[in-house]
Amino acid sequence: MGLLFAGIFSILVIQRLGELHLAKKNERWMKARGAKEVGQDHYKYIVWLHISFLLAVGIETMIRGFSLSMIWMMMLGIFVFAQVLRFWTIRSLGRFWNTKIIVLPEANVIQKGPYRFMKHPNYVIVALEIMSLPLIFSSYITAAVFTLLNAFLLLKVRIPVEEKALRDVTDYQIVFSNVKED
């Protein structure tokens, strides 16, 4: 079980580091075209949440002896599904994908991939990961605590800031006028 955990955890950390590299590259590209960053005040909390989550999963899983939960196969399936959706989301946004809120004035909002169906697929993906990864390894406390922290941070802080920024400088409101809230 420890090997399974180490494998999944290592892949996730490597994936996140690659995503940070891609985000930095996309940030430079967008800012060179006049994009503006918003939400800098809360970004450190997003970073803190993700780092703390990974540490908490590791610590609680070690304390519990790397035991698989009774629903581990279902949770692993959800986790893998979330990764597929993550790659689809990143690919759909292309150079506009980022971990920060960076908006390019007058840009057309992306309407392909998962954005045909919802406004914030990446946040749904993160929620699925935060719930499923710990539940693979019986880390119930981490799953509960970080699911609540993530929900609060996204619903009360991140999404309102992002939507306001997009409404202010893009065609976001028109594009998503017929899409339900997430």
Contacts in CASP RR format, 6 or more apart in sequence:
PFRMAT RR
TARGET T0000
AUTHOR 0000-0000-0000
METHOD contacts of the structure
MODEL  1
MGLLFAGIFSILVIQRLGELHLAKKNERWMKARGAKEVGQDHYKYIVWLH
ISFLLAVGIETMIRGFSLSMIWMMMLGIFVFAQVLRFWTIRSLGRFWNTK
IIVLPEANVIQKGPYRFMKHPNYVIVALEIMSLPLIFSSYITAAVFTLLN
AFLLLKVRIPVEEKALRDVTDYQIVFSNVKED
1 65 0 8 1.000
1 66 0 8 1.000
1 67 0 8 1.000
1 68 0 8 1.000
1 137 0 8 1.000
2 65 0 8 1.000
2 66 0 8 1.000
4 66 0 8 1.000
4 68 0 8 1.000
5 58 0 8 1.000
5 61 0 8 1.000
5 66 0 8 1.000
5 137 0 8 1.000
8 79 0 8 1.000
8 133 0 8 1.000
8 136 0 8 1.000
9 54 0 8 1.000
9 57 0 8 1.000
9 58 0 8 1.000
12 54 0 8 1.000
12 133 0 8 1.000
13 54 0 8 1.000
15 83 0 8 1.000
16 50 0 8 1.000
16 54 0 8 1.000
19 90 0 8 1.000
19 99 0 8 1.000
20 99 0 8 1.000
22 90 0 8 1.000
22 97 0 8 1.000
23 97 0 8 1.000
23 98 0 8 1.000
23 99 0 8 1.000
23 100 0 8 1.000
26 94 0 8 1.000
26 95 0 8 1.000
26 96 0 8 1.000
26 97 0 8 1.000
26 98 0 8 1.000
26 102 0 8 1.000
27 35 0 8 1.000
27 37 0 8 1.000
27 98 0 8 1.000
27 100 0 8 1.000
27 102 0 8 1.000
29 95 0 8 1.000
30 95 0 8 1.000
30 96 0 8 1.000
30 98 0 8 1.000
30 102 0 8 1.000
30 104 0 8 1.000
31 37 0 8 1.000
31 102 0 8 1.000
33 104 0 8 1.000
34 104 0 8 1.000
34 105 0 8 1.000
35 102 0 8 1.000
35 103 0 8 1.000
35 104 0 8 1.000
35 105 0 8 1.000
36 102 0 8 1.000
36 103 0 8 1.000
36 105 0 8 1.000
36 165 0 8 1.000
36 169 0 8 1.000
37 100 0 8 1.000
37 101 0 8 1.000
37 102 0 8 1.000
38 101 0 8 1.000
38 102 0 8 1.000
38 103 0 8 1.000
38 161 0 8 1.000
38 162 0 8 1.000
38 164 0 8 1.000
38 165 0 8 1.000
39 100 0 8 1.000
39 101 0 8 1.000
39 161 0 8 1.000
39 165 0 8 1.000
40 100 0 8 1.000
42 153 0 8 1.000
42 157 0 8 1.000
42 158 0 8 1.000
42 161 0 8 1.000
43 99 0 8 1.000
43 100 0 8 1.000
43 101 0 8 1.000
45 153 0 8 1.000
45 157 0 8 1.000
46 99 0 8 1.000
46 153 0 8 1.000
46 158 0 8 1.000
49 146 0 8 1.000
49 149 0 8 1.000
49 150 0 8 1.000
49 153 0 8 1.000
52 146 0 8 1.000
53 130 0 8 1.000
53 142 0 8 1.000
53 146 0 8 1.000
53 150 0 8 1.000
56 134 0 8 1.000
56 139 0 8 1.000
56 141 0 8 1.000
56 142 0 8 1.000
56 145 0 8 1.000
56 146 0 8 1.000
57 133 0 8 1.000
57 134 0 8 1.000
57 137 0 8 1.000
57 139 0 8 1.000
57 142 0 8 1.000
58 139 0 8 1.000
60 134 0 8 1.000
60 137 0 8 1.000
60 139 0 8 1.000
60 141 0 8 1.000
60 142 0 8 1.000
61 134 0 8 1.000
61 137 0 8 1.000
61 138 0 8 1.000
61 139 0 8 1.000
64 137 0 8 1.000
64 138 0 8 1.000
64 139 0 8 1.000
66 137 0 8 1.000
67 137 0 8 1.000
67 138 0 8 1.000
68 136 0 8 1.000
68 137 0 8 1.000
68 138 0 8 1.000
69 75 0 8 1.000
69 135 0 8 1.000
69 136 0 8 1.000
69 137 0 8 1.000
69 138 0 8 1.000
69 140 0 8 1.000
71 135 0 8 1.000
72 135 0 8 1.000
72 136 0 8 1.000
72 137 0 8 1.000
75 132 0 8 1.000
75 133 0 8 1.000
75 135 0 8 1.000
75 136 0 8 1.000
76 132 0 8 1.000
76 136 0 8 1.000
77 132 0 8 1.000
78 128 0 8 1.000
78 131 0 8 1.000
78 132 0 8 1.000
79 128 0 8 1.000
79 129 0 8 1.000
79 132 0 8 1.000
79 133 0 8 1.000
79 136 0 8 1.000
81 128 0 8 1.000
82 125 0 8 1.000
82 128 0 8 1.000
82 129 0 8 1.000
82 132 0 8 1.000
85 114 0 8 1.000
85 121 0 8 1.000
85 124 0 8 1.000
85 125 0 8 1.000
85 128 0 8 1.000
86 122 0 8 1.000
86 125 0 8 1.000
88 113 0 8 1.000
88 114 0 8 1.000
89 97 0 8 1.000
89 113 0 8 1.000
89 114 0 8 1.000
89 115 0 8 1.000
89 121 0 8 1.000
89 122 0 8 1.000
89 125 0 8 1.000
90 97 0 8 1.000
92 110 0 8 1.000
92 112 0 8 1.000
92 113 0 8 1.000
92 114 0 8 1.000
92 115 0 8 1.000
93 110 0 8 1.000
93 115 0 8 1.000
94 110 0 8 1.000
96 104 0 8 1.000
96 107 0 8 1.000
96 110 0 8 1.000
101 158 0 8 1.000
101 161 0 8 1.000
101 162 0 8 1.000
101 165 0 8 1.000
103 165 0 8 1.000
103 166 0 8 1.000
103 168 0 8 1.000
103 169 0 8 1.000
103 170 0 8 1.000
104 169 0 8 1.000
104 170 0 8 1.000
105 169 0 8 1.000
105 170 0 8 1.000
106 169 0 8 1.000
106 170 0 8 1.000
107 169 0 8 1.000
107 170 0 8 1.000
108 170 0 8 1.000
108 171 0 8 1.000
108 175 0 8 1.000
109 115 0 8 1.000
109 166 0 8 1.000
109 170 0 8 1.000
109 171 0 8 1.000
109 172 0 8 1.000
109 175 0 8 1.000
109 176 0 8 1.000
111 175 0 8 1.000
114 121 0 8 1.000
115 121 0 8 1.000
117 179 0 8 1.000
118 124 0 8 1.000
118 179 0 8 1.000
118 180 0 8 1.000
118 182 0 8 1.000
119 163 0 8 1.000
119 176 0 8 1.000
119 179 0 8 1.000
119 181 0 8 1.000
119 182 0 8 1.000
120 159 0 8 1.000
120 162 0 8 1.000
120 182 0 8 1.000
123 154 0 8 1.000
123 158 0 8 1.000
123 159 0 8 1.000
123 182 0 8 1.000
124 182 0 8 1.000
126 150 0 8 1.000
126 154 0 8 1.000
127 147 0 8 1.000
127 150 0 8 1.000
127 151 0 8 1.000
127 154 0 8 1.000
130 143 0 8 1.000
130 146 0 8 1.000
130 147 0 8 1.000
130 150 0 8 1.000
131 143 0 8 1.000
131 147 0 8 1.000
134 140 0 8 1.000
134 142 0 8 1.000
134 143 0 8 1.000
134 146 0 8 1.000
135 143 0 8 1.000
159 182 0 8 1.000
163 172 0 8 1.000
166 172 0 8 1.000
167 173 0 8 1.000
END
